Each structure stands twice: as C-alpha cells, then as structure tokens.
C-alpha cells in the first residue's frame, strides 16, 4: 500500500528511509495523475519490503513540492539515501517506473 506523505512527515518517511523511495506528486483534479496512481499502487505491492512508494497531494502540501521544484504533475521523484536519484515527469507505462526503481536497488 502506498504511504500518504505530507509536509510534516516527509523527512521521516522519505529522507530517513533505508530503502529506495518513490514519491508520486499528484492532485485530485489532474487527469494524468489518475492514470499514474493505480500504477504506483501496484508497484507498492510488488516492491513491498524492498522499496517505499509514497504519494503527496501538491494542493494540500505546498512546501515540499516547492522545495524540489515540482512544476508539472504527475511528477515522480526517486530518492536513495535521502537524495533525489531520478525523476519522471508525466504519465508513463508501469515498466518505465519499475526500471527506475530497479536501478536504485
């Protein structure tokens, strides 16, 4: 299951994780975000125990997206050891996202 992150728990969940972390930046009104959401949910099950899959609503949490320069959604940031290791902007097939997670293992 994906973890809902917000401005308050972002550091703890994402930056302090000992596993690779995928963060899906999304909004309720965003059509492409609704396409990516189920993919992220599937991947969270497939990578359970190996990677963390998280989602952040950019409308409810403006500080973190601003810090990382998120201007377009959906944007997925891939973190390893508390640093941004990769980025994906826009809706893409599940295989593309899975390959980016695999590269961080």
ROGURO-881643 format. One line per 10 residues: their letters; for each residue x, y, z of N, C-alpha, C. Coordinates in steps of 0.1 Angstrom, whole numbers, plus 5000, padded with zeros to 4 digits. Each point is the difference from the previous one (the first is absolute). Layout:
// residues N
a	X:Y:Z:X:Y:Z:X:Y:Z  ...
***
This chain:
// residues 105
xxxxxxxxxx	5008:4988:5000:4992:5012:5000:5009:5013:5000  4996:5009:4993:5007:5013:4999:4998:5007:5014  5011:5008:5003:4999:5008:5012:4997:5015:4996  4991:5006:5007:4997:5014:4997:5010:5008:5008  5008:5008:4993:5010:5009:5007:4995:5014:4999  5004:5008:5009:4997:5014:5000:5012:5009:5005  4998:5013:5000:5011:5008:5004:5006:4997:5013  4991:4995:5010:5005:4997:5013:5008:4987:5001  4996:4989:4993:5007:4988:5002:5009:4996:4989  5002:5009:4990:5009:4997:4988:5014:4996:5004
xxxxxxxxxx	5006:5007:5009:5014:4997:5004:5001:4986:5006  4991:4997:5009:5000:4987:5006:4998:4989:4991  4989:5001:4992:4996:4989:4991:5010:4998:4988  5004:5012:4994:5007:4999:4987:5015:5002:5002  5004:5010:5007:5015:5003:5001:5007:4991:5009  4993:4995:5010:5007:4991:5010:4998:4985:4997  4994:4997:4989:4997:4986:4997:5014:4993:4996  5001:4987:5004:5011:4992:4996:4998:4993:4987  4988:5002:4994:4997:4994:4988:4998:5011:4989  5001:4996:4987:4996:5010:4990:4986:5004:5001
xxxxxxxxxx	4997:5013:4997:4986:5005:5002:4996:5007:4987  4988:4996:4996:4993:5007:4989:4989:5009:5005  5001:5013:4997:4989:5009:5004:4993:5005:4988  4987:4997:4999:4991:5005:4990:4993:5013:5004  5004:5011:4993:4994:5013:5003:4988:5001:4991  4988:5002:5006:4988:5000:4992:4990:5010:5006  4988:5001:4992:4989:5008:5005:4987:4993:4995  4989:5002:5008:4987:4994:4997:4995:5004:4986  5002:5012:4996:4995:5005:4987:5008:4997:4988  5012:4993:5002:5009:4997:4989:4997:4987:4993
xxxxxxxxxx	4996:5000:4988:4996:4988:4992:5012:4990:4999  5011:5004:4995:5012:4991:4999:5003:4994:5014  4998:5007:5011:5003:4995:5013:4991:4988:5003  4988:5000:4995:4991:4989:5003:5004:4988:4992  5008:5002:4989:5005:4989:4993:5012:4993:5007  5008:5009:5006:5013:4995:5007:4997:4994:5013  4989:5005:5007:4997:4996:5014:4999:4985:5001  4992:4993:4992:4998:4986:5001:5013:4992:4998  5009:5006:4991:5013:4993:4997:5009:5001:5013  5000:5012:5006:5008:5001:5012:4995:4991:5011
xxxxxxxxxx	4987:4998:5001:4993:4991:5010:5005:4986:4997  5000:4995:4987:5004:4987:4997:5015:4998:5003  5008:5009:4997:5014:4999:5003:5003:5000:5015  4992:5006:5008:5002:5000:5014:4998:4986:5006  4991:4992:4994:4999:4986:5004:5011:4992:4995  5004:5002:4987:5011:4992:4995:5013:5002:5006  5003:5012:5005:5013:5004:5006:4999:5001:5015  4989:4994:5006:4998:5000:5015:5012:4994:5007  5006:5007:5009:5012:4996:5007:5013:5003:4994  4999:5004:4987:5012:5003:4992:5002:5015:4997
xxxxxxxxxx	4988:5007:4998:5000:5014:4997:4987:5006:5006  5000:5013:5002:4989:5007:5006:4993:5008:4989  4987:4998:4999:4992:5008:4990:4991:5010:5007  5002:5012:4997:4992:5011:5007:4994:5009:4991  4989:5007:5004:4993:5010:4992:4999:5013:5008  5001:5011:4993:4998:5013:5006:4991:5009:4992  4989:5004:5007:4990:5009:4993:5007:5014:5001  5003:5005:4988:5006:5013:4999:4992:5012:5004  4986:4998:4999:4991:5011:5005:5000:5002:5015  5001:4989:5007:4999:5000:5014:5014:5002:5007
xxxxxxxxxx	5010:4998:4992:5014:5000:5006:5009:5008:4990  5000:5014:5001:5008:5008:4990:5015:5001:5003  5004:4998:5012:5014:5002:5004:5010:4991:4993  4997:4987:5001:5010:4990:4995:5000:5001:4984  4989:5000:4993:5001:5002:4986:5007:5012:4996  4999:5011:5007:5007:5012:4997:5015:4998:5002  5003:4994:5011:5015:4997:5003:5007:4992:4989  4992:4991:4994:5006:4991:4989:4997:5005:4986  4994:5012:4999:4997:5006:4987:4990:4992:4991  4990:4995:5007:4990:4992:4993:4990:5011:4993
xxxxxxxxxx	5001:5000:4987:4991:5010:4992:4990:4993:4992  5002:4987:4996:4990:4993:4992:4997:4987:5008  4987:4996:4999:4996:4987:5006:4993:4992:4990  5001:4987:5001:5007:4993:5010:5015:5000:4999  5007:5002:5011:5015:4998:5000:5003:4990:5010  5009:4991:4997:5005:4990:5010:5014:5003:5002  5004:5001:5013:5014:5001:5004:5004:4987:5006  5012:4996:4997:5005:4988:5005:5012:5003:5009  4999:4996:5013:5010:5004:5010:5008:4988:5004  5013:5002:5002:5009:4990:5006:5009:5006:5010
xxxxxxxxxx	5000:4995:5012:5009:5006:5011:4997:5015:5002  4987:5003:4999:4995:5014:5003:5003:5010:4989  5005:4996:4988:5003:5008:4989:4991:4997:4988  4997:5009:4992:4992:4998:4987:5010:4993:4991  4996:4987:4996:5009:4992:4991:4995:5000:4986  4987:5003:4998:4994:4999:4987:4986:5007:5000  4995:5003:4988:4988:5008:4999:4992:4995:4988  4987:5000:5001:4991:4997:4988:4989:5010:5000  4998:5008:4990:4989:5009:4998:4991:4995:4990  4987:5000:5003:4989:4996:4991:4997:4985:5002
xxxxxxxxxx	4989:4996:4994:4995:4987:5000:5008:4991:4991  5005:4989:5006:5008:4990:4992:4996:4986:5004  5003:4990:4991:4997:4986:5003:5006:4995:5013  4994:4990:5006:5005:4994:5013:5014:4996:4998  5004:4994:4989:5013:4995:4998:5011:5011:5002  4997:5012:4995:5010:5011:5001:5002:5003:5015  4990:5001:5008:5001:5003:5014:5007:4988:5008  4997:4988:4996:5006:4988:5006:5015:5000:4997  5004:5003:4988:5014:5000:4997:5008:5011:5008  4994:5011:5003:5006:5010:5008:5002:4996:5014
xxxxx	4990:4993:5005:5001:4994:5014:5011:4990:5000  5000:4991:4990:5010:4989:5000:5014:5006:4999  5002:5011:4994:5013:5006:4998:5006:5005:5014  4990:5002:5009:5005:5005:5013:5002:4989:5011  4997:4988:4996:5002:4988:5009:5014:4997:5002
***
